[in-house]
Amino acid sequence: MNYIWEAVGRQPPGQQPSGAETIQKLCDRVASSTLLEDRRDAVRAIKSLSKKYRVEVGTMAMDHLLRILQSDRTDTEILGYALDTLYNIVCSDEEEEPEENQQKQEDDLGARFTEEFIGEPDNITLLLTLLEEFDFHVRWRGVKLLTVLLKSQCAPVQSIVLVSPMGVSRLMDLLADSREVIRNDGLLLLQQLTKGNTAIQKIVAFENAFERLLEIITEEGSSDGGIVVEDCLLLLLNLLKNNSSNQNFFKEGSYIQKMKPWFEVGDDNSGWSAQKVTNLHLMLQLVRVMVSPVNSPGATASCQKAMFQCGLLQQLCTILMATGVPADILTETINTVSEVIRGSEVNQDYFASVNAPSNPPRPAIVVLLMSMVNERQPFVLRCAVLYCFQCFLYKNHKGQGEIVATLLPSTIDASSMSAGQLLCGGLFSADSLSNWCAAVALAHALQDNLTQKEQLLRVQLATSLGKPPVSLLQQSTNILSQGSHVQTKVGLLMLLCTWISNCPIAVMHFLHNQDNVPFVSFYLHTHTYTHTLSHTHTHSLTHAHSTVFVWLQEVELLRAQLQSQSAEIAQLQREKHQLLRGSDTTVSVPIICLLNISVLKSSNPSKELMEKELSSATSSAAIMQTEKSKLQQELQESKKEQDDLLMLLADQDQKILSLKHRLEDLGETVRSSGFLCDTNEHQQPPKITQRPKRKAGHTDLHHRHHRLRQLLRQSPTPRGRPNRSRPDKRAVGGA
């Protein structure tokens, strides 16, 4: 610290100046000193205090440091001190690990001083000019300062660099620097500079960046290289991703052919370092960028053709079938091969011919499917195999036919494992993820291929011993109706939708089973798709509205029927009371007759006539008692029918309430009126204009009532009384 006191002067004993006072005196010395040595010492002193007193240095010394960069261009030492001080101001200390709040404060300070620095665009231009200096301290510290400015305020700095004369070219010269420290930091600077800016990406590419970066990768050992290879690959990804112009330039410059040596692996693949895994992962991503499905079809096809012709696809398939490859590299290789062969007939045919180095040799597609239906394999690996299978069958009718042919009875070879057998095994296994993967894979074998949809209908499965075989279509619907896992249901539904779409024969086979349509209707009514398939949300919601509309119509009909039945029951009850009153009156007639007969027994010698009258009265009473029992039984049945109708109405009300809750959960407004169908507001509910017909039991009941009245009117006892009135009275009086 002696040079600080020499710069600011000795203080009297016992008086220690504060940090702000010291920095202010140093700034005054920088501004007023005429000797270069004095300014250099003052700037060096400010640099030593810049980390501890970051706010004070940034507030008081930034303008003085910028003037030093402009005026003292001839002295590289003072330039180095000034650049280093500015770097300490705008950058947080990376060597320490501050707490979260402290880190946030330092980041805010860095953003504040960065905005102040780039507020004057000439400061960035001045910094780009200083990068032309060959002196190590000036150039290296200038690169570090510009890198941290880009990290803090990327877009504004990019805009200034883009309009600066020869700004990007000066930065590209850093890759040609023989000093590796400057070259490596130049790579980091270009990474930040090319993020999300297509114009700068094009300029960097046309500044011969591809050639220089591939040379550095080769010099550093390709995939076996260190962190420098990783930085080069990240920069290449920035230049090529979502930039069709640079992709075309990369292809036309024959740089695809130079990527083949990257993927040469030996027989012993054990003990891969973490850096090698990272490097190879980035290399595979670089290949995928060139053949990504989001690129234009023509550009993708030309890159796929170039990769096959130069042997890059063959090299990737070698890694695919090699042993000892790490799981994440194998997964990324599968994804890369998938996109290299997607939609390319030549590449798909080559992939179909690749065999795994096993005894006996097996096709690569069979080996991959074995991994897909194996529940012990990682999830991402199984999904990558499914994606590879999809890309293999994309626009590949020949491949679809070969896959379906392995399922047909005439081509099944029991001695070897085929793709079709693996798919069937996965489709009906106990692992729900295997069910989903196999169903989706089989659906891709039928995609837009009517011939294979019809051929697959021939597949018969033996479910168990002693039972006849069932078709694959029927077995799929059987499993779907057995209440399996959600993944299994979704996969089977996707398979069935693809299968019967635009295939009348498959539709006929599906409808042949009478249980299929009610089962699907049940699924639609319970809105299973709303919970399992997010892409059918709108369709399910519309169907829910229509279902509610139909059910409400049924409820209105049931209510009308219930009201009619209630009226009929009330009428029957009134008639019952009337009949009961009439029965009591009628039953009293035979009793009077019996009393009269008992009196006549002593006076009337005609015994047979008396017995006939008694028999007639008894039969009339029995008939009326029987009719009364029948009426009571029919009344009980009517009450039971009314209870059943009430239970049915309650069940329908419960279903409507459940549907209302489901519609509210889906975000739809539910009206409180009789009908809830938003999509059919113009339709009025049907009105019931006719009263339901009476049931046969009710008609018979009325006939019985009428018959009973006739019997009562035709009873012999009342009819014979006028003939006996006089003799009875005389006999009584004579007695």
Sequence and secondary structure as in RCSB ss.txt:
>XXXX:A:sequence
MNYIWEAVGRQPPGQQPSGAETIQKLCDRVASSTLLEDRRDAVRAIKSLSKKYRVEVGTMAMDHLLRILQSDRTD
TEILGYALDTLYNIVCSDEEEEPEENQQKQEDDLGARFTEEFIGEPDNITLLLTLLEEFDFHVRWRGVKLLTVLL
KSQCAPVQSIVLVSPMGVSRLMDLLADSREVIRNDGLLLLQQLTKGNTAIQKIVAFENAFERLLEIITEEGSSDG
GIVVEDCLLLLLNLLKNNSSNQNFFKEGSYIQKMKPWFEVGDDNSGWSAQKVTNLHLMLQLVRVMVSPVNSPGAT
ASCQKAMFQCGLLQQLCTILMATGVPADILTETINTVSEVIRGSEVNQDYFASVNAPSNPPRPAIVVLLMSMVNE
RQPFVLRCAVLYCFQCFLYKNHKGQGEIVATLLPSTIDASSMSAGQLLCGGLFSADSLSNWCAAVALAHALQDNL
TQKEQLLRVQLATSLGKPPVSLLQQSTNILSQGSHVQTKVGLLMLLCTWISNCPIAVMHFLHNQDNVPFVSFYLH
THTYTHTLSHTHTHSLTHAHSTVFVWLQEVELLRAQLQSQSAEIAQLQREKHQLLRGSDTTVSVPIICLLNISVL
KSSNPSKELMEKELSSATSSAAIMQTEKSKLQQELQESKKEQDDLLMLLADQDQKILSLKHRLEDLGETVRSSGF
LCDTNEHQQPPKITQRPKRKAGHTDLHHRHHRLRQLLRQSPTPRGRPNRSRPDKRAVGGA
>XXXX:A:secstr
 HHHHHHH    TT    HHHHHHHHHHHHHH  SHHHHHHHHHHHHHHTTTTHHHHHHHTHHHHHHHHHH TT 
HHHHHHHHHHHHHHHS  SSS   HHHHHHHHHHHHHHHHHHHTSHHHHHHHHHHTT   HHHHHHHHHHHHHHH
HHSHHHHHHHHHHSTTHHHHHHGGGG SSHHHHHHHHHHHHHHTTT HHHHHHHHHTTHHHHHHHHHHHTTGGG 
 HHHHHHHHHHHHHHTT HHHHHHHHHTTTTGGGGGGG   S   S  HHHHHHHHHHHHHHHHHT TTS HHHH
HHHHHHHHHTTHHHHHHHHHH SS  HHHHHHHHHHHHHHHTT HHHHHHHHH EES SS EEHHHHHHHHHT T
TS HHHHHHHHHHHHHHHTT HHHHHHHHHTTSGGG  TTS  HHHHHHHHHTSS HHHHHHHHHHHHHHHTT H
HHHHHHTT EE  STTS  EEHHHHHHHHHTT   HHHHHHHHHHHHHHHTT HHHHHHHHHSTTHHHHHHHHHH
HTHHHHH GGGHHHHHHHHHHHHHHHHHHHHHHHHHHHHHHHHHHHHHHHHHHHHHHHHHHHHHHHHHHHHHHHH
HHH   HHHHHHHHHHHHHHHHHHHHHHHHHHHHHHHHHHHHHHHHHHHHHHHHHHHHHHHHHHHTT    SSS 
  GGGTTS      S     HHHHHHHHHHHHHHHHHHT HHHHHHHHHHHHHHHHHHH 
